[in-house]
Amino acid sequence: MQKRSLTIAGHRTSIALEPEFWDGLEALAAHRKLRLAALIEELDRARETPNLSSALRLAVLRDAQSR
């Protein structure tokens, strides 16, 4: 697990994910031409699960499935 600290919607938060999911999020952010923090903020606003880390993993999975 890799833990990263980011500012999301004006507040600091730490997120722990496996390196492969960080790689997937960075690729998704690059594909959408967003900064990583902006992508995570967007996914945070749209999530349907109570856990942000789970929502991020699902976003990477969905992106991989759609390609």
Phi and psi in radians as a Rosetta constraint file:
Dihedral C 1 N 2 CA 2 C 2 CIRCULARHARMONIC -2.015 0.35
Dihedral N 2 CA 2 C 2 N 3 CIRCULARHARMONIC 2.297 0.35
Dihedral C 2 N 3 CA 3 C 3 CIRCULARHARMONIC -1.845 0.35
Dihedral N 3 CA 3 C 3 N 4 CIRCULARHARMONIC 2.307 0.35
Dihedral C 3 N 4 CA 4 C 4 CIRCULARHARMONIC -2.245 0.35
Dihedral N 4 CA 4 C 4 N 5 CIRCULARHARMONIC 2.529 0.35
Dihedral C 4 N 5 CA 5 C 5 CIRCULARHARMONIC -1.831 0.35
Dihedral N 5 CA 5 C 5 N 6 CIRCULARHARMONIC 2.303 0.35
Dihedral C 5 N 6 CA 6 C 6 CIRCULARHARMONIC -2.388 0.35
Dihedral N 6 CA 6 C 6 N 7 CIRCULARHARMONIC 2.790 0.35
Dihedral C 6 N 7 CA 7 C 7 CIRCULARHARMONIC -1.758 0.35
Dihedral N 7 CA 7 C 7 N 8 CIRCULARHARMONIC 2.051 0.35
Dihedral C 7 N 8 CA 8 C 8 CIRCULARHARMONIC -2.144 0.35
Dihedral N 8 CA 8 C 8 N 9 CIRCULARHARMONIC 2.148 0.35
Dihedral C 8 N 9 CA 9 C 9 CIRCULARHARMONIC 0.900 0.35
Dihedral N 9 CA 9 C 9 N 10 CIRCULARHARMONIC 0.697 0.35
Dihedral C 9 N 10 CA 10 C 10 CIRCULARHARMONIC 1.465 0.35
Dihedral N 10 CA 10 C 10 N 11 CIRCULARHARMONIC 0.035 0.35
Dihedral C 10 N 11 CA 11 C 11 CIRCULARHARMONIC -2.260 0.35
Dihedral N 11 CA 11 C 11 N 12 CIRCULARHARMONIC 2.591 0.35
Dihedral C 11 N 12 CA 12 C 12 CIRCULARHARMONIC -1.372 0.35
Dihedral N 12 CA 12 C 12 N 13 CIRCULARHARMONIC 2.437 0.35
Dihedral C 12 N 13 CA 13 C 13 CIRCULARHARMONIC -2.558 0.35
Dihedral N 13 CA 13 C 13 N 14 CIRCULARHARMONIC 2.714 0.35
Dihedral C 13 N 14 CA 14 C 14 CIRCULARHARMONIC -1.982 0.35
Dihedral N 14 CA 14 C 14 N 15 CIRCULARHARMONIC 2.423 0.35
Dihedral C 14 N 15 CA 15 C 15 CIRCULARHARMONIC -2.250 0.35
Dihedral N 15 CA 15 C 15 N 16 CIRCULARHARMONIC 2.283 0.35
Dihedral C 15 N 16 CA 16 C 16 CIRCULARHARMONIC -1.925 0.35
Dihedral N 16 CA 16 C 16 N 17 CIRCULARHARMONIC 2.121 0.35
Dihedral C 16 N 17 CA 17 C 17 CIRCULARHARMONIC -2.456 0.35
Dihedral N 17 CA 17 C 17 N 18 CIRCULARHARMONIC 2.788 0.35
Dihedral C 17 N 18 CA 18 C 18 CIRCULARHARMONIC -1.168 0.35
Dihedral N 18 CA 18 C 18 N 19 CIRCULARHARMONIC 2.594 0.35
Dihedral C 18 N 19 CA 19 C 19 CIRCULARHARMONIC -0.944 0.35
Dihedral N 19 CA 19 C 19 N 20 CIRCULARHARMONIC -0.620 0.35
Dihedral C 19 N 20 CA 20 C 20 CIRCULARHARMONIC -1.115 0.35
Dihedral N 20 CA 20 C 20 N 21 CIRCULARHARMONIC -0.602 0.35
Dihedral C 20 N 21 CA 21 C 21 CIRCULARHARMONIC -1.290 0.35
Dihedral N 21 CA 21 C 21 N 22 CIRCULARHARMONIC -0.619 0.35
Dihedral C 21 N 22 CA 22 C 22 CIRCULARHARMONIC -1.072 0.35
Dihedral N 22 CA 22 C 22 N 23 CIRCULARHARMONIC -0.750 0.35
Dihedral C 22 N 23 CA 23 C 23 CIRCULARHARMONIC -1.050 0.35
Dihedral N 23 CA 23 C 23 N 24 CIRCULARHARMONIC -0.755 0.35
Dihedral C 23 N 24 CA 24 C 24 CIRCULARHARMONIC -1.116 0.35
Dihedral N 24 CA 24 C 24 N 25 CIRCULARHARMONIC -0.706 0.35
Dihedral C 24 N 25 CA 25 C 25 CIRCULARHARMONIC -1.154 0.35
Dihedral N 25 CA 25 C 25 N 26 CIRCULARHARMONIC -0.711 0.35
Dihedral C 25 N 26 CA 26 C 26 CIRCULARHARMONIC -1.121 0.35
Dihedral N 26 CA 26 C 26 N 27 CIRCULARHARMONIC -0.687 0.35
Dihedral C 26 N 27 CA 27 C 27 CIRCULARHARMONIC -1.154 0.35
Dihedral N 27 CA 27 C 27 N 28 CIRCULARHARMONIC -0.717 0.35
Dihedral C 27 N 28 CA 28 C 28 CIRCULARHARMONIC -1.133 0.35
Dihedral N 28 CA 28 C 28 N 29 CIRCULARHARMONIC -0.734 0.35
Dihedral C 28 N 29 CA 29 C 29 CIRCULARHARMONIC -1.088 0.35
Dihedral N 29 CA 29 C 29 N 30 CIRCULARHARMONIC -0.761 0.35
Dihedral C 29 N 30 CA 30 C 30 CIRCULARHARMONIC -1.112 0.35
Dihedral N 30 CA 30 C 30 N 31 CIRCULARHARMONIC -0.728 0.35
Dihedral C 30 N 31 CA 31 C 31 CIRCULARHARMONIC -1.065 0.35
Dihedral N 31 CA 31 C 31 N 32 CIRCULARHARMONIC -0.676 0.35
Dihedral C 31 N 32 CA 32 C 32 CIRCULARHARMONIC -1.529 0.35
Dihedral N 32 CA 32 C 32 N 33 CIRCULARHARMONIC -0.012 0.35
Dihedral C 32 N 33 CA 33 C 33 CIRCULARHARMONIC 1.031 0.35
Dihedral N 33 CA 33 C 33 N 34 CIRCULARHARMONIC 0.805 0.35
Dihedral C 33 N 34 CA 34 C 34 CIRCULARHARMONIC -2.144 0.35
Dihedral N 34 CA 34 C 34 N 35 CIRCULARHARMONIC 2.692 0.35
Dihedral C 34 N 35 CA 35 C 35 CIRCULARHARMONIC -1.219 0.35
Dihedral N 35 CA 35 C 35 N 36 CIRCULARHARMONIC 2.688 0.35
Dihedral C 35 N 36 CA 36 C 36 CIRCULARHARMONIC -0.992 0.35
Dihedral N 36 CA 36 C 36 N 37 CIRCULARHARMONIC -0.777 0.35
Dihedral C 36 N 37 CA 37 C 37 CIRCULARHARMONIC -1.091 0.35
Dihedral N 37 CA 37 C 37 N 38 CIRCULARHARMONIC -0.657 0.35
Dihedral C 37 N 38 CA 38 C 38 CIRCULARHARMONIC -1.167 0.35
Dihedral N 38 CA 38 C 38 N 39 CIRCULARHARMONIC -0.701 0.35
Dihedral C 38 N 39 CA 39 C 39 CIRCULARHARMONIC -1.097 0.35
Dihedral N 39 CA 39 C 39 N 40 CIRCULARHARMONIC -0.816 0.35
Dihedral C 39 N 40 CA 40 C 40 CIRCULARHARMONIC -1.109 0.35
Dihedral N 40 CA 40 C 40 N 41 CIRCULARHARMONIC -0.684 0.35
Dihedral C 40 N 41 CA 41 C 41 CIRCULARHARMONIC -1.075 0.35
Dihedral N 41 CA 41 C 41 N 42 CIRCULARHARMONIC -0.740 0.35
Dihedral C 41 N 42 CA 42 C 42 CIRCULARHARMONIC -1.095 0.35
Dihedral N 42 CA 42 C 42 N 43 CIRCULARHARMONIC -0.794 0.35
Dihedral C 42 N 43 CA 43 C 43 CIRCULARHARMONIC -1.169 0.35
Dihedral N 43 CA 43 C 43 N 44 CIRCULARHARMONIC -0.601 0.35
Dihedral C 43 N 44 CA 44 C 44 CIRCULARHARMONIC -1.108 0.35
Dihedral N 44 CA 44 C 44 N 45 CIRCULARHARMONIC -0.765 0.35
Dihedral C 44 N 45 CA 45 C 45 CIRCULARHARMONIC -1.138 0.35
Dihedral N 45 CA 45 C 45 N 46 CIRCULARHARMONIC -0.580 0.35
Dihedral C 45 N 46 CA 46 C 46 CIRCULARHARMONIC -1.652 0.35
Dihedral N 46 CA 46 C 46 N 47 CIRCULARHARMONIC -0.072 0.35
Dihedral C 46 N 47 CA 47 C 47 CIRCULARHARMONIC -1.166 0.35
Dihedral N 47 CA 47 C 47 N 48 CIRCULARHARMONIC 2.613 0.35
Dihedral C 47 N 48 CA 48 C 48 CIRCULARHARMONIC -1.924 0.35
Dihedral N 48 CA 48 C 48 N 49 CIRCULARHARMONIC -0.054 0.35
Dihedral C 48 N 49 CA 49 C 49 CIRCULARHARMONIC -1.853 0.35
Dihedral N 49 CA 49 C 49 N 50 CIRCULARHARMONIC 2.668 0.35
Dihedral C 49 N 50 CA 50 C 50 CIRCULARHARMONIC -1.282 0.35
Dihedral N 50 CA 50 C 50 N 51 CIRCULARHARMONIC -0.256 0.35
Dihedral C 50 N 51 CA 51 C 51 CIRCULARHARMONIC -1.869 0.35
Dihedral N 51 CA 51 C 51 N 52 CIRCULARHARMONIC 2.106 0.35
Dihedral C 51 N 52 CA 52 C 52 CIRCULARHARMONIC -1.109 0.35
Dihedral N 52 CA 52 C 52 N 53 CIRCULARHARMONIC -0.760 0.35
Dihedral C 52 N 53 CA 53 C 53 CIRCULARHARMONIC -1.015 0.35
Dihedral N 53 CA 53 C 53 N 54 CIRCULARHARMONIC -0.735 0.35
Dihedral C 53 N 54 CA 54 C 54 CIRCULARHARMONIC -1.115 0.35
Dihedral N 54 CA 54 C 54 N 55 CIRCULARHARMONIC -0.725 0.35
Dihedral C 54 N 55 CA 55 C 55 CIRCULARHARMONIC -1.089 0.35
Dihedral N 55 CA 55 C 55 N 56 CIRCULARHARMONIC -0.660 0.35
Dihedral C 55 N 56 CA 56 C 56 CIRCULARHARMONIC -1.201 0.35
Dihedral N 56 CA 56 C 56 N 57 CIRCULARHARMONIC -0.722 0.35
Dihedral C 56 N 57 CA 57 C 57 CIRCULARHARMONIC -1.087 0.35
Dihedral N 57 CA 57 C 57 N 58 CIRCULARHARMONIC -0.737 0.35
Dihedral C 57 N 58 CA 58 C 58 CIRCULARHARMONIC -1.114 0.35
Dihedral N 58 CA 58 C 58 N 59 CIRCULARHARMONIC -0.659 0.35
Dihedral C 58 N 59 CA 59 C 59 CIRCULARHARMONIC -1.099 0.35
Dihedral N 59 CA 59 C 59 N 60 CIRCULARHARMONIC -0.732 0.35
Dihedral C 59 N 60 CA 60 C 60 CIRCULARHARMONIC -1.142 0.35
Dihedral N 60 CA 60 C 60 N 61 CIRCULARHARMONIC -0.759 0.35
Dihedral C 60 N 61 CA 61 C 61 CIRCULARHARMONIC -1.063 0.35
Dihedral N 61 CA 61 C 61 N 62 CIRCULARHARMONIC -0.826 0.35
Dihedral C 61 N 62 CA 62 C 62 CIRCULARHARMONIC -1.082 0.35
Dihedral N 62 CA 62 C 62 N 63 CIRCULARHARMONIC -0.694 0.35
Dihedral C 62 N 63 CA 63 C 63 CIRCULARHARMONIC -1.108 0.35
Dihedral N 63 CA 63 C 63 N 64 CIRCULARHARMONIC -0.758 0.35
Dihedral C 63 N 64 CA 64 C 64 CIRCULARHARMONIC -1.114 0.35
Dihedral N 64 CA 64 C 64 N 65 CIRCULARHARMONIC -0.691 0.35
Dihedral C 64 N 65 CA 65 C 65 CIRCULARHARMONIC -1.194 0.35
Dihedral N 65 CA 65 C 65 N 66 CIRCULARHARMONIC -0.521 0.35
Dihedral C 65 N 66 CA 66 C 66 CIRCULARHARMONIC -1.405 0.35
Dihedral N 66 CA 66 C 66 N 67 CIRCULARHARMONIC -0.231 0.35
